[in-house]
Amino acid sequence: MKTETPDRFFDLAMMKIAGHASSPQLDELEGLLSQDPGLEQEFKRLAQESRLMIKLIPMIREVQTAH
């Protein structure tokens, strides 16, 4: 695996999770996922953590403003 692959994977994964990935970027991500089966699990973890953060951030802000 190339040294830039982890950073590129992360960038592409986060763009897909955010809904901002272009078709070529999605294709590139799929290529990375097919080359390294471990990345599929990492992608699922990132997606799950992102969904959790989306739910938690408003609650954290609410607590901060209450104090």
C-alpha positions as CSV (number, residue, x, y, z in Angstrom):
1,M,0.0,0.0,0.0
2,K,1.3,3.4,-0.9
3,T,2.0,5.8,2.0
4,E,-0.6,8.3,0.7
5,T,-3.3,5.6,0.6
6,P,-4.4,6.0,4.2
7,D,-4.8,9.8,3.9
8,R,-6.5,9.5,0.5
9,F,-8.8,6.7,1.8
10,F,-9.8,8.9,4.7
11,D,-10.4,12.0,2.5
12,L,-12.5,9.9,0.1
13,A,-14.4,8.1,2.8
14,M,-15.3,11.4,4.6
15,M,-16.4,13.0,1.3
16,K,-18.7,10.0,0.7
17,I,-20.1,10.1,4.2
18,A,-20.8,13.8,3.9
19,G,-22.4,13.3,0.6
20,H,-19.9,15.4,-1.3
21,A,-18.0,12.8,-3.3
22,S,-18.0,13.0,-7.0
23,S,-18.5,10.0,-9.2
24,P,-14.8,9.7,-9.9
25,Q,-14.0,10.0,-6.2
26,L,-16.6,7.3,-5.4
27,D,-15.0,5.0,-8.1
28,E,-11.6,5.7,-6.5
29,L,-12.9,4.8,-3.1
30,E,-14.4,1.6,-4.4
31,G,-11.0,0.7,-5.9
32,L,-9.3,1.3,-2.6
33,L,-11.9,-0.8,-0.8
34,S,-11.5,-3.7,-3.3
35,Q,-7.7,-3.7,-2.9
36,D,-7.8,-3.8,0.9
37,P,-10.6,-5.6,2.6
38,G,-9.7,-4.1,5.9
39,L,-10.6,-0.7,4.6
40,E,-14.3,-1.8,4.4
41,Q,-14.4,-2.2,8.1
42,E,-12.6,1.1,8.6
43,F,-15.2,2.8,6.4
44,K,-18.0,1.4,8.4
45,R,-16.4,2.6,11.6
46,L,-15.9,6.1,10.2
47,A,-19.5,6.2,9.0
48,Q,-20.8,5.1,12.4
49,E,-18.7,7.6,14.3
50,S,-19.8,10.4,11.9
51,R,-23.5,9.6,12.5
52,L,-22.8,9.6,16.3
53,M,-21.1,12.9,16.1
54,I,-23.9,14.4,14.2
55,K,-26.3,13.4,17.0
56,L,-23.9,14.5,19.8
57,I,-22.8,17.9,18.7
58,P,-26.2,19.6,19.2
59,M,-26.4,18.0,22.7
60,I,-22.9,19.2,23.6
61,R,-23.7,22.7,22.4
62,E,-26.9,22.7,24.5
63,V,-25.0,21.7,27.6
64,Q,-22.3,24.3,27.0
65,T,-24.8,27.1,26.6
66,A,-26.7,26.1,29.7
67,H,-23.6,26.7,31.8
